[in-house]
Amino acid sequence: MRVKVRAHDYEITTERLLLRPMTVADMDAVWKWVSDERVARYMVYPTYTDKEKLREWLSSIEKFNGEYNFGYVRLSDNELIGSGSIGPSSTKEGFWGFGYNFRYDCWKLGYATEAAKAMIDFAKREFGITHFCSSHVEPNLASGHVMEKCGLHFVGYGECEKLDGTCKSRSMEYEGIL
Ligand SMILES: CC(C)(COP(=O)(O)OP(=O)(O)OC[C@H]1O[C@@H](n2cnc3c(N)ncnc32)[C@H](O)[C@@H]1OP(=O)(O)O)[C@@H](O)C(=O)NCCC(=O)NCCS
């Protein structure tokens, strides 16, 4: 089920998750994973060490920036356990890219696959998108597995780095026409 809540904000309900826009009010919940090196090491953001920086980021995504950001709320206990986004790829013309991350204690329960499939379905139904891509830092095989379970396939290696230019490394690139 998809519900439009504001001009660019949507809510999506899956079997176990509510995908909804995030705000600065979510700071304490989000801090639990963005400050956790086990989660952040494979993400484009450097591990957060400063809550003010997180407030700035959450504040920035309260305005539409071209991609659809979602917090993932577990329906069983109403806890925000992860977040992700989907939107036009900055590197692959005609494709939409997506990403996700979850609190460490919520891994390996199928939540990433459930959230990613919901975001893909959202992009297909709301915007008619058919071409999707994503990528992960080479050792992050769990994420590649999620991409494959969403119907994408490995297309080759690329390069990646964090937003601050550190951690240059090889990436594995995935695409799918869905
Ligand atoms: C990657 C991440 C989002 C996966 O979330 P998740 O909810 O555990 O993913 P799912 O349970 O839906 O699926 C993971 C799959 O990978 C498999 N997997 C887990 N660890 C793995 C590993 N080290 N190697 C290979 N496969 C692995 C799981 O068994 C599962 O497959 P299965 O359902 O066939 O058993 C989560 O680990 C995370 O938040 N990591 C840190 C942030 C991150 O890396 N984000 C992605 C950046 S590209």
The ligand as an ORCA input file, in Angstrom:
! r2SCAN-3c Opt
* xyz 0 1
  C      23.547     -5.028      3.876
  C      22.378     -4.998      4.833
  C      21.482     -3.825      4.487
  C      21.604     -6.294      4.662
  O      20.447     -6.217      5.481
  P      19.650     -7.520      5.903
  O      18.333     -7.077      6.425
  O      20.513     -8.349      6.769
  O      19.471     -8.239      4.495
  P      18.512     -9.463      4.170
  O      18.301    -10.275      5.418
  O      17.296     -8.974      3.438
  O      19.356    -10.277      3.111
  C      20.736    -10.501      3.308
  C      21.120    -11.734      2.538
  O      22.533    -11.794      2.479
  C      22.954    -12.985      3.117
  N      24.196    -12.678      3.787
  C      24.360    -12.128      5.001
  N      25.663    -11.996      5.259
  C      26.319    -12.437      4.156
  C      27.681    -12.555      3.797
  N      28.644    -12.150      4.617
  N      27.980    -13.065      2.585
  C      27.020    -13.460      1.722
  N      25.694    -13.353      2.010
  C      25.374    -12.869      3.216
  C      21.845    -13.368      4.061
  O      21.890    -14.740      4.357
  C      20.635    -12.984      3.237
  O      20.346    -13.924      2.219
  P      19.216    -15.075      2.408
  O      17.934    -14.359      2.670
  O      19.220    -15.786      1.105
  O      19.653    -15.888      3.568
  C      22.811     -4.868      6.309
  O      23.767     -5.871      6.550
  C      23.414     -3.522      6.630
  O      22.716     -2.614      7.052
  N      24.734     -3.396      6.425
  C      25.445     -2.143      6.694
  C      25.060     -1.068      5.704
  C      25.226     -1.525      4.282
  O      26.148     -2.240      3.967
  N      24.306     -1.081      3.403
  C      24.378     -1.403      1.990
  C      25.407     -0.556      1.318
  S      25.585     -1.026     -0.392
*
